[in-house]
C-alpha cells in the first residue's frame, strides 16, 4: 500500500518537475527589474508580439534592485534599471553587473550628451556599465495657495505650513536640503569628513523641521493621494508626479527650487548572471525607438534618452514640462555624480537619527 | 519476519510525515538564523575585506537611536498585548459562556472574517477611517469640528496593532473558557465570593493557559509586525523591525541588520521566558 502510494507520488512529482522544466525551455523570457511606469503594458505586448519573448516584470527601486541582485550575486534578472549614480560604487563593492557591449546598442537612437554622460558616470576599469534610459528631477510640488511661500526645499520648514508638508526620508532629501542651505554636498563627495560635516548640519535642520511634516512619504501613490486630497500642500517629490497631478488639478504645480532641481538618469544595466543577453539588448533597442520611448514618457511622466521622442509626447505633458523648467532652471539642475562607497553609511546614520528623533 | 517489515514501514511513514516539518525547520528557520548569526559578527573593514568582531553589537549600545527604538518597540508591544487582552476577554467570555447555538458560530465568524483579508488591507482600512480627509474626520466636521488628523501617531499604531492581534487572543481564550465548569463558578458564589473574587480565584486561574498563550502570540506578532507601525505611524513610527529592514534593504548593511535581528530574537525569547516564569506556566501546558 505504502510503496504503491510513494511510487505514485514520485511519478506525480517528477511529472511536475518535468513540466516546469519544459515551460522554461519552451518560451524565451526576459526578466526585467525596473521602476513603475517604465514598461507600460502596451509596450510590453508589442515587444512580445514582435520578438516572441515573454517579458516578466518586477517593480522596484534603487535600493531594492541592489539588494535583490546582491543577494544572488547578480542572478535572477536579465536586465535592470538602476540610476546611473548607483552603479560604479555598487559594482566595485558587490560585483553584480557586467559591462555593456556597446556594439549591440543602437546608439544612434540616443541623445549624444546623455549617452556621453552615462558612459562616463558608469565607467569602471575601462568598461561602461550603463545605457541611459529615462531621466527626471526631484523638486517641489506646490499648491497655488502656498506657491508664494515655497520657493526652495528649506521653505517646507516654515511654521505657516505646519502639518501640510511631506518629503521622503531618503538621500535626495538630505542633498536637496544641503543645497538649499547654501552648502555643496556633491563637491564634498570625495571628502568623507567634509561630507559628514554637511550631513550634520542637514540632520539638525531636518530634526527641527520634523514637527512641520505630516508624514514622510514612502511611495508615489501615497504622495499623490496626500496632495490630491489637499492634506499636503507642499512636498519634495519627483517632477513626473507633479505633472500627473497638474493634469488632474491645474492648481498644483511642479516647481524647480531656487537652489536647483536634483537630476537623475536611470539606466539599463545588465546583471552579471543574466541568462538572456540577446533579449536584454533587444529590449533596450526596442524601447529607445522614438515612438515607443514617447509612450513610456506618456505613462511614467518622465522623459527618456531617446532622440526625437519629444514630438510623440502628449502636448499637455510637454507644456507642463516647459512650465516647470525655463532655460535657467534647466541649467541649474544638479546632476547626481556617482556615489562613492561608504557615503551611504554616513547618510544612513543621519536618516536613522532623524527618524528616531521626537 | 512480517513484524519486522511492519515496524520498518511504520518508521518509514513516521519519517515521511516528519520530512516537511524537518525541512521547514531546518532550511527555513535554523539555517537562515545560523547564517544571520555568522553575518552579525562580520565586520567590514573596507569594501572587499571582512574580519570578525563585535562592532555591530557595540553600535547597538553606543548609538542611542537603536536601543531607544528597541525599548520603545518592546514597551509598545507589551502595552498592545495588555490592551488586546482587556478587549478580547469580554468577547471571549461572551462567546464561550453566554452565547448559545447559532449565535455562537456567527460571533466567532465575525471575529474571523476580517482576517480573510491581509494585514495590508486591514491597515489601509484603518487609514481610510483615520486620515484627515477620512471617514471619522468627515463625521466630526459634519458636527462642526475642524478637520483633525488622527493618523500618524502612536495611538493610531496601537489601535491598528490591537486590532491585528485580537483574533489570536480570542481563540485561545474561548477554548479555555469553554471548558470551565459552571458549577465551579456557582460554588464560588455559594461560598460567599463577590464578582471580583470569583474572577480572581476561579476564572483567571482556569483561563491562565489561554491567557498566556494568547499573550505570547500577540506579543510576538506585534513585536515582529512591520506594515502597521510603518503605515499608520508615519514620521514617528520608529519600530525595530523597520530598522532591520532599513539596514538590509536601504543601507545594504547586512552585518548591522543581522545583529539587530539576533537582538530582536533574544528580546522576544527573553520576554516569553519571563512571562512563563512570572505566571508559573510551562511552555508545554500553554501550547498543548
Interface residues (C-beta under 8 A of the other chain):
Chain A: X2 X6 X63 X64 X66 X67 X70 X92 X93 X94 X163 X169 X170 X210 X213 X214 X215 X216 X218 X229 X230 X231 X341 X342 X344 X345 X348 X349 X351 X352 X353 X355 X356 X357 X358
Chain B: X9 X12 X13 X16 X47 X48 X63 X64 X65 X66 X68 X69 X131 X132 X133 X149 X151 X152 X230 X234 X235 X236 X238 X243 X246 X247 X248 X249 X250 X251 X252 X253
